[in-house]
Amino acid sequence: MKIVSIRDIHIGEGVPKIIVPLMGKNIEQLLVEIKTIKQVTPDIVEWRADVLEEIENLEVVKKTVSTIREALFPTPLLFTFRSHREGGNKIIEDAYYKELLESIIQTKAIDLIDVELFFPNVSEIVETAKAHDIYVVMSSHDFEKTPVKEEIIWRLRRMQELGAHIPKIAVMPKIPTDVLTLLDATYTMKSLYADRPIITMSMASTGAISRIAGQVFGSAATFGAGVEASAPGQIPAEELRKMLNVLHTT
Ligand SMILES: O=C1C[C@@](O)(C(=O)O)C[C@@H](O)[C@@H]1O
């Protein structure tokens, strides 16, 4: 089992790591948000760059990422541009998605980068990330439903084949047993196929249980809300920490 280590954070070992999203629309908002979320001592911070007003201005994005980096260091930083088709905030051209991700990788101001499984040319972005020692969190989101167990496992295994350091999937439950499907797929993946950490979650309040049960079923990290949630069902990071500690120690 490969552990993903960034300074003193070891993903894939011990209690699931708490990832807190940054949702500011501009640098001023982001800096205020950083001050607040530092109080909950996140293990990792995710910058949801698709929320940034000036996302189409590459120079602004690069400047913003280095400001965030400076304000947060040594906390590991995950850069995410969530595409509109997977629940994100902005529609951009595929060519710009690639250019954006590769430019941010080249700044080396981040530790991890989210790359969507269903994006064309994902292998090229993975190669660029690896060449710059940036970890790839490959992701897939289904905001409409929970795919069947085999499909969830197929996607996670495909991410592994494509060289992701951390495969990740988020799905929406329609009924409580959909949450069981996600947990079952997670456990099977973890026990039979995964040779590296994976992250899984079932969204909305029905799925919230999956956000605290990672250590039991095999999800190595969990997203907890800081100032603003980035997906439905996220538990505030402070509460999440307490819940994980209770489950870990008993
Ligand atoms: O992929 C994910 C998971 C997520 O969608 C969630 O459900 O917590 C939140 C996103 O910010 C993150 O990029």
The ligand as an SDF file (V2000), in Angstrom:
LIG
                    3D

 13 13  0  0  0  0  0  0  0  0999 V2000
  -14.3070   16.1160   -5.2400 O   0  0  0  0  0  0  0  0  0  0  0  0
  -14.5950   16.7380   -4.2380 C   0  0  0  0  0  0  0  0  0  0  0  0
  -15.4910   16.1830   -3.2420 C   0  0  0  0  0  0  0  0  0  0  0  0
  -16.6700   17.0830   -2.9950 C   0  0  0  0  0  0  0  0  0  0  0  0
  -17.5000   17.0800   -4.1220 O   0  0  0  0  0  0  0  0  0  0  0  0
  -17.4870   16.5280   -1.7990 C   0  0  0  0  0  0  0  0  0  0  0  0
  -18.5280   15.9350   -2.0500 O   0  0  0  0  0  0  0  0  0  0  0  0
  -17.0700   16.7220   -0.6630 O   0  0  0  0  0  0  0  0  0  0  0  0
  -16.1840   18.4810   -2.6860 C   0  0  0  0  0  0  0  0  0  0  0  0
  -15.2690   19.0480   -3.7550 C   0  0  0  0  0  0  0  0  0  0  0  0
  -14.7830   20.3390   -3.3600 O   0  0  0  0  0  0  0  0  0  0  0  0
  -14.1120   18.1200   -4.0120 C   0  0  0  0  0  0  0  0  0  0  0  0
  -13.3650   18.5760   -5.1000 O   0  0  0  0  0  0  0  0  0  0  0  0
  1  2  2  0
  2  3  1  0
  2 12  1  0
  3  4  1  0
  4  5  1  0
  4  6  1  0
  4  9  1  0
  6  7  2  0
  6  8  1  0
  9 10  1  0
 10 11  1  0
 10 12  1  0
 12 13  1  0
M  END
$$$$
